[in-house]
Amino acid sequence: MPTLIRNIGQLVSGDIRRPLLDADSLVLADGRIAAIGRGLDPDADTVVDAKGTTVMPGLIDSHVHPVFGDFTPRQRTVDFLESAMHGGVTSAISAGEVHLPGRPKDIVGLKALAIVAAKAYANFRPGGVKVRAGAPILELGMVEADFAEMAAAGVTLVGEIGLGSVRTGKDAAPMVRWAKRYGMTVTIHTGGPSIAGSSPINADVVLEADPDVVGHINGGTTSMAPAEIDRLVATEMALEIVQCGNLKTALHTLRAATDARATHRLIVGNDAPSGTGVIPLGVLRTLSLLAGLGGMPPAEAVACATGNTARVYSLDAGLVAEGRAADLVICDAPTGSIARDALGALAVGDLPGISMVLIDGRITIGRSRNTPPAARAALVLTGTGPAAGGH
């Protein structure tokens, strides 16, 4: 039997070209969105009253550094991915399993790590979060057969170029071509070095390498100069803005992408765990930055962390559309905010209060333990309700 979400006040699509939908009801079945409309009232096992609040696609964190399981030795923290789910994150993309103690850097070892990470997270969802992992860090001496082998074993990513011994555009370019040939999505590090052994990467290196994603274009944590950012905005690459970066150049990137009519290429990540820490609300905070300080329409900012990222990584989530995965966040303005709804909260610089998260149509949490409490909270009218969060 399906799940019905009714009495939706705002329905955010995740599509930056059409960010809001004229609908107040969703029907979910078999883990997917089955119908979108007004006044829908099918027979349903579970009925959720959204109480006139906002429903949007689950957020996709485009830049995480997992290890194995739901812990990070970098910050000695457990359950960090499940905690991000309390910040609305339902999917996460690895930019490299770089914090694994003793991470192998020989070619056999790095391939083995990528394959195991991809397979492990395919079988394990911390808190329900879908983690796309297995992002090898490129090292000198790799050949095309190495990429073919990894792709055949299920590896679909290449981690941040520049965190290993491949540090120049000349060295990276043939490997990027091989990775793309075998269906991998390639990210490159930019800005100053972030971990021991990594290298600064400027626009010249990025342009010669020609990856799919300009990783943390606003720095991870030290940023390139604005003029170099402008050169990369002028390409067709995805432009990743992260929380653990330079917030001034994040806003510069937004302005440059807006002027170039390239906001459909903006994606959002945390770049955590890192030296900056673990930030469960990092993606939400970045959306608040883009909307509250950058002036981006808040529904378009949400698209940067949902539909835009889904397109880059060929995910079946990220959009409120029939047939897509039913990964959803129900949220509202937080109690005490001057805003009247979740999008208004982002526009004034507040974080929305999350009252429910669903992954593949299943309610994973009720009120978030990490966001401020929602002024209005979704309510399960029929069916099994979620456990409350920390508020």
N, C-alpha and C positions, 0 to 999 in steps of 0.2 A: 504494500500500500504506500502511496506517496506521502510526502511531507508538504504541507501548505504553510507559506509565510504570507500573512495578510496584514492589511492596515499599514503598509509601507508609506512613509511620508516622502522620502526622496530615494530614488533608485539610481545609483551611480553605475554606469555601464562598464567602465574600464577602457573604453574606446575613446581615445583623445579626439577623434573626429566627431563623435556624437556622445559626449560624456554623460548626459542624463537621459533617462528613459521615462516615457509617459506611461507609468504602470504603478499599481499599488499591491500586486500579488505575484508570488512566485510559486510554482509547483515543482518539487524535486522528486525524482524517482531514479532508483538504481544508481545513486551517486551523482546524478547529472541534473541539469536544469531542464525540465520537461516542458514548461510553459511559462510565459510572461504575459501579464495582462492586467485588466481591471476587473475587480469583483469576482475573481476566480473562486470556485467553491466546490472542488471535487471531494469525493470520499477520501479521507486521509487518516492514516494511523496517528500522525503527529500534526498538530496545528499550533503555529507560533503566531502570536499577536505582536507585531513590531511596534505597536503603540505610537504610530505616526512618526517613527524615527527613520534613520538613514540605513539603507542596506547597500553595501559595496562589495566588490570582489575581494577575496582574501589577498592580503599583500604578499608580494614576492620579494624577498631580500636577495638582491642580485649579487651579493658579495659577502660570503661567510668563509671562515676558515675552521671547518670541523676537523676532528681527529677520528675517533671511533666512539660509538655510543653518544650519549648526551652530556659530555663533559669536555672541558678544555684545560689541559695542563698549563697553557700560557697564563691563565688567570686563576688556576686552581678552583675552577667553578664547575658545579654540576647542574644539570637541567637547564642549560642556557638556551637551548633551542625550544624546549617546551615553554620557557619563560617568554621567549620572543612571540610565541603563539598568543600569549596574553596581551601582546602588543599588536595583534591583528595579522601576524605573519603566518601564512599557511603553506608556503613553499619557500625553499632557500636553495641558492646556487653556490656551490663551492668554487672558490678562486684558487684552490690548492690546499692540500692537507699539510701545510708547511710547519705546523707546530707539533707534529708527531715527534716525540723524543727519539733521537737517533735516526731521523728520516734518511732513508737511503738515497744517495745521489748517483750511484752507478746506474747504468741504463737498465740492467735486469731488475734491480731493486725498485727503481722509480716506476717501471711498468707494472711490476707486481703490486706496489702500493696503490696505484691508480685503479687497477682491476679489482683489488679487494675492496677498496673504499666504495667504488661504484656498486658492487654487488652487495656489500654490507648494508648500505643505506637504501638500496632497493628493497631490502627485506625488513627494514627497521624505520619506523616513523616516530621520532621522539615527540610525545604529546599529540601525535597525529600529523606533525609537520612533514611534508614531502621534501626530502633533501636530495637534490641532484648532486652527487659527489663523484670523486674519482677524477681529479683535475691535475694531471702530471705537470711537474715543473721541468721545463726543458733543459737538457744538458748537452754540451758539445759532444759530437760523435753519434748522435741519433741519426737513423736513416729511415727511408720511407717505409720499409718493412716493419719498423717498430710501431708506427702509427696504424698500419694495417692490422697488426696483431692486437693492439689495444682496442681498436674499433670493433674487431670481430668478437672481443670479449665483453663489449657493452660500454666502453668508455666513450663519452660524447663531448667531453670538455678538454681544453688545455688551460692549465692554471697560469697565473701571472708570469708572462715572459719578463725576465729581468731579476727574478728571485733565485735563479740558478746561474750556470756558467754561460748561458746564451744571453748576451748583453748588447749586441749590436744589431742593427737592422739587417746587415749583410748576412750574419749568422742565422737570424730568426726567419728571414723571408722564405727560404726553401722549406723549412719545417712548418711554417704557417700554411704554405700551399699544400703540403702533404696532409696536414690535419684537416683542412677544409675539404680536400679530395675524399676523405673518409668520413665526412659528415660531422666533424667536431667543431664546436664553437670556441673561438680563441680569444683570450683576454690578454692584454699587455699591461704591465705595471707602468705608471707614469709618475713623474715627480722625483723627489729625493729617495734615498734608500730607506727601507722600513725595517728590515731584519738584518742580522749579521750575514754578510755575503751577498746581499742584494746591491743593485747598482742604480744610479740615477738614470732616468729615461726621459728624453726630450722629444719634441715633435718630429725632429728629423728621423729618429729611430722608429717611431710609430709609423710614420708615412712609408718608410722603406719596408718595414715588416708587414704592414697591411693586415692587421688582425680584424676580428669582428667587433670587439669591444675595447674602447679606451677605458681601461680600468682606473677607477677613482681619478677622474680628470681634474678634480679639485684637490688632489693630493692624498697620499696615504702614508704619512700625514702632511708632508711638505709638498707644496703645489708648484707646478710649472708657472711661468709668467703668463699674464693674460694674453699677450700677443701669440704665444705658442698655443694656448687654448683656442684662440680664434682660428688658427690654421687647421686644427682638428675638427672644429665645428663645421668647417667648410667641406669636409669629406662626407662619406655616406656611412661612417662607422657609428655604432651605438656609443653614446656619451654617458658614462656612469658617474653620478654624483653620490658621494658617501657621507655618512654622518661623521666618521672618524677622519675627517679631512679639514681643509681650509674652507671655512664658511664664507669668507669674502669672495674667493674665486668660485665657490658654488653659485653664488648670485651672479657673478660675472658670466659664468657659463650659461645660466638661465637667460640672461639678457641677450647674449650672443646668439643662442639657439632661437630665441623668440624673433630677433631681427632677421635671422636666416630662414625663418619658417621651418625650423628643424626640431621643434619640441617633441615630435613623434619619435625622435631618436634618443630622448632623455630616459634613462633608467635610474633606479634608486637602490642603493645598498647600504649596509652598515659598515663594512670592512672591519668586522669584529668576529671573534675575540682578537684584540690587538693590544699594543701598549696603552691605548686609550681606555681599554677595559671591555666589559660586556655591557651592552646597552639594549635591554629588552624593548624599549620604546624608540629605538634609533630610527627606524623607517618612518614611524609617525612623526618624530621630531623633524626629520628632513622634509616631509610634506608640509609641516607647519612653517618651516623656513621658506620653502618655495612660495607658499600661498601668503603667509603672514608678512614676510619681509620682501619677498620677490615680486609680489603682486600677481602671481599666476592664479587663474581661476581655480578654486580648490578641487573641483571635479576633474580638471585636467591634470592637476598635481597627482591626484589618486591614480590616474591612468599611467603616469610615469612609473608607478610602483606596482602596476598590475598588467594591463594589456600591452604596454610597450615592451615590458620585459618578457612577457609570454611570447610575443612575436619573435624576439631575438633568439630565444632558447627553444622555440617550437613546443611550448607547453600547452596542454589542453585546458588550463585554468586561466585566470586573469581577466575574463570577460563575463559579464552577465548576458548570456546568449543561449538560446536553446541548443542542447547537445554538449555544452561545455561542462567541465567538472563543477559540481556544486560546492565550491569553496567560497564562503561568504562571511562577512563581518557585519553585525548589527550594532550600530553605535549612535550616540547622540552628543549634543553639547554637554560638557561636564557640569555638574552641579556648581552653581556660583558663577558660571561664565556669563559674559554679556551677550554671548551668541545664543541663538535660538535653536540651532541644529548643528549637526556634526560638521558640515561644510562651512558653516558660519564660524565655527570654532577654529578651524584651520585658517580661515581668512583673518581672524583677529590674533592669531598666534598661539591659541590654546590647543591642547591635545584633546581629541574626542574621548569620551568615555565609552568603553566597549561593554556591551551587555550580553553579547552572545557571539560565538564563533562556530561555524559549521565547516567540516572538511568532508568532501565526498558525500554531502547531504546529511552527515551525522553531527549532532550537536556535541562539540568537544568541551566547551566551557560555557558557563553563564557569565555572570559579572566578572570582569577581569580583575585579577589581584594586583595588576600593575598600573593600569590607567586610573585617572581620577574617576569617581563614580558617575555614571551617566545620569543626566537629569530625569530621563525616562528610560525604563528598562524593558526589553522584550520579555514576554511572558509565554510560557508553554501552557496552552489551554487544554490540549489533549495529547496524551502520550507521556513518555518518560522525560522529565526535565533534567537539566544539567545541574552539576554541583555549583554552588556559588563560589565566587572568588574571595579575595581578601578583604573586601569592603563591607 
